[in-house]
Amino acid sequence: MIILGNRVPYEYFMTKGKGESDAGSEGLPYETGSYDAALFEAGIQNANIIEYTSVMPTDSKQISKEEGLKRLQWGEVLECIKAQSNGKKGSKISAAVMTTSVIDPKGKYLGGFAVEYSGSGTKQDAEASLAESVTGIIERRGYGKLKGGGNLIMYKDNVTDNGYKIHPGKIFEYENLDVTKKHGSVFTAICFVSYKFPTLKSNKSRAAANKNVNTKTKRRTKSKSSKQ
């Protein structure tokens, strides 16, 4: 018997989409119209989307969007870290996802975080908002405050007073739309397509011991037969 731990997301790809529609069901004006159109543009329209919170596993690995889309099967569950924005005709909507890496004071890579932006701002607005989000994340986890008390600098290594190195913007994906139809949707997403399962306990050693016992028994039986 093998006991496995919780699965850990491994390979992922980035995608984004935007869509508009004059159709939309009552109470859910975006889901079956503009959001579906955005999923279609992103290439994941035939998957069932499940959303994660925002932790990037230590060993996670990015693959190309083309490779990721090739792996998808009709109706499969596709788990994502996703930012989405919806709006009515005449509005401007935007969404962004950004990853940040974390290295401890001894130089060990711990993993990363993803932060999401959903609003109506420009790319620069999204960057500023996400930088604030990252600052909050690192302070809450006890990694310290930025040296010098300054603001987080995007796309560069930032060092905290506790010695942690934070690099925001390892990945940054932004999408926006000026809505011209009744409903509009945009989203950006990190989509996971494979997983690792850590082994917590294995009975291989017991199986090996049983095999040795069986082998010795067979040898003794064979030896007795030869003497007879």
C-alpha positions in Angstrom: 0.0 0.0 0.0 1.2 3.5 -0.8 -0.1 6.6 1.0 0.0 9.8 -1.0 -0.1 13.3 0.2 -2.2 16.1 -1.4 -1.4 16.7 -5.0 0.8 19.7 -5.8 0.3 21.6 -9.1 3.2 21.3 -11.4 3.1 22.4 -15.0 1.1 25.4 -16.1 0.5 27.7 -19.0 -0.6 31.3 -19.3 -3.7 32.5 -21.3 -6.0 35.4 -21.5 -9.2 36.3 -23.4 -11.8 39.0 -23.9 -15.3 38.8 -25.3 -18.5 40.7 -25.9 -22.1 39.6 -26.3 -25.6 41.0 -26.5 -26.9 37.8 -25.1 -26.9 36.9 -21.4 -29.3 35.1 -19.1 -31.2 36.9 -16.4 -29.3 37.0 -13.2 -26.1 35.8 -14.9 -25.6 38.3 -17.8 -22.0 37.5 -18.4 -21.4 33.8 -17.8 -23.2 32.4 -20.9 -22.4 35.3 -23.2 -19.3 37.5 -23.0 -17.4 35.3 -20.5 -17.9 32.3 -22.7 -16.6 34.4 -25.7 -13.5 35.3 -23.6 -12.9 31.6 -22.8 -13.2 30.8 -26.5 -10.6 33.4 -27.4 -8.3 32.0 -24.7 -8.7 28.5 -26.0 -10.2 26.9 -22.9 -13.9 27.2 -23.7 -14.5 23.4 -23.4 -13.0 23.0 -20.0 -14.7 23.3 -16.6 -12.8 26.1 -14.8 -12.0 25.8 -11.1 -10.3 28.8 -9.4 -7.4 28.6 -6.9 -6.2 31.1 -4.4 -2.7 32.5 -5.1 0.2 30.3 -4.1 2.7 29.1 -6.8 4.3 25.7 -5.8 8.1 25.6 -5.3 8.6 23.2 -8.2 6.0 24.5 -10.6 7.1 24.8 -14.2 5.7 27.0 -17.0 5.1 25.4 -20.4 3.9 27.1 -23.6 0.3 28.0 -24.2 0.4 25.8 -27.3 1.6 22.8 -25.4 -0.9 23.4 -22.6 -3.9 23.6 -24.9 -2.9 20.4 -26.7 -3.3 18.5 -23.4 -6.9 19.6 -22.7 -9.7 17.2 -23.2 -13.4 18.1 -23.7 -15.0 18.7 -20.3 -12.0 18.2 -18.1 -11.5 20.1 -14.9 -9.0 23.0 -15.5 -7.7 24.5 -12.3 -6.5 28.1 -12.6 -5.4 31.2 -10.7 -7.5 33.8 -12.5 -8.4 37.5 -12.6 -11.6 38.5 -14.3 -13.5 41.7 -14.9 -17.0 42.2 -16.4 -18.7 45.4 -17.6 -21.7 46.8 -19.5 -21.7 48.7 -22.8 -19.6 51.8 -22.7 -17.3 50.7 -19.9 -13.6 49.9 -19.9 -12.6 46.7 -18.1 -9.2 45.2 -17.4 -7.7 42.2 -15.6 -4.1 41.1 -14.8 -2.2 38.3 -13.1 1.3 38.6 -11.8 3.7 36.1 -10.1 6.3 36.9 -7.5 9.2 34.7 -6.4 10.5 34.5 -2.8 14.0 33.6 -1.8 15.0 33.2 1.9 18.0 34.8 3.6 20.1 31.7 2.9 19.4 31.9 -0.8 16.9 29.1 -1.0 14.0 29.5 -3.4 10.8 29.0 -1.4 8.2 29.3 -4.1 6.0 32.1 -5.3 2.7 34.0 -5.1 0.3 35.1 -7.7 -1.7 38.3 -7.3 -4.8 39.3 -9.3 -6.2 42.6 -10.5 -9.8 43.2 -11.7 -10.9 46.7 -12.6 -10.8 49.3 -15.3 -7.3 50.6 -15.1 -4.3 50.7 -17.5 -1.4 48.3 -17.4 0.4 50.8 -15.2 -2.6 51.0 -12.8 -2.6 47.2 -12.6 1.1 47.1 -11.8 0.8 49.6 -9.0 -2.2 47.8 -7.5 -0.5 44.4 -7.7 2.7 45.8 -6.1 0.7 46.9 -3.1 -0.9 43.4 -2.9 2.6 41.8 -2.9 3.8 44.1 -0.2 0.9 43.0 2.0 1.6 39.4 1.4 5.2 39.5 2.4 4.6 41.5 5.5 1.8 39.3 6.7 4.0 36.2 6.4 6.8 37.8 8.4 9.3 38.2 5.6 9.8 41.8 6.7 9.4 45.2 5.3 11.3 46.5 2.3 14.7 48.0 3.1 14.7 51.7 3.3 10.9 51.8 3.7 10.4 52.4 0.0 7.8 51.0 -2.4 8.1 47.6 -4.1 10.0 48.0 -7.4 8.5 45.9 -10.3 10.5 43.4 -12.3 13.6 43.7 -10.0 14.9 42.0 -6.8 13.6 43.7 -3.7 15.2 42.9 -0.3 13.4 43.0 3.0 14.9 44.0 6.4 14.7 40.3 7.3 16.9 39.3 4.3 14.2 37.9 2.0 14.5 38.6 -1.7 11.2 39.3 -3.5 11.0 39.6 -7.3 7.6 40.8 -8.5 6.7 40.4 -12.1 8.3 37.1 -13.0 5.2 36.7 -15.0 2.8 39.6 -15.8 -0.3 39.1 -18.0 -2.7 42.0 -18.7 -5.9 42.2 -20.8 -8.4 45.1 -21.4 -11.5 45.8 -23.4 -13.7 48.8 -24.3 -17.1 47.2 -24.2 -19.2 48.0 -27.3 -21.9 45.4 -26.9 -24.4 44.8 -24.0 -22.0 42.8 -22.0 -18.2 42.4 -21.9 -15.7 40.2 -20.1 -11.9 40.0 -19.8 -9.7 37.6 -17.9 -6.1 36.4 -17.5 -5.2 33.0 -16.0 -2.5 30.7 -14.9 -3.8 27.2 -15.9 -2.4 24.0 -14.3 -2.3 20.9 -16.4 -0.3 18.4 -14.3 0.4 17.5 -10.7 2.9 15.8 -8.4 1.8 13.4 -5.6 4.2 13.2 -2.7 4.6 9.7 -1.2 4.0 9.8 2.6 4.3 6.1 3.3 5.2 3.0 1.3 5.2 -0.7 2.1 7.9 -1.4 -0.4 10.3 -2.4 2.3 7.7 -4.9 3.7 7.1 -6.2 0.3 10.8 -6.7 -0.3 11.1 -8.5 3.1 8.2 -10.8 2.1 9.9 -11.5 -1.2 13.1 -12.5 0.5 11.3 -14.8 2.9 9.5 -16.4 -0.1 12.8 -16.8 -1.9 14.5 -18.5 1.0 11.5 -20.8 1.5 11.7 -21.8 -2.2 15.4 -22.5 -1.8 14.9 -24.7 1.2 12.1 -26.6 -0.6 14.3 -27.1 -3.6 17.2 -28.3 -1.5 15.1 -30.9 0.3 13.8 -32.2 -3.1 17.4 -32.5 -4.4 18.4 -34.6 -1.4 15.5 -37.0 -1.8 
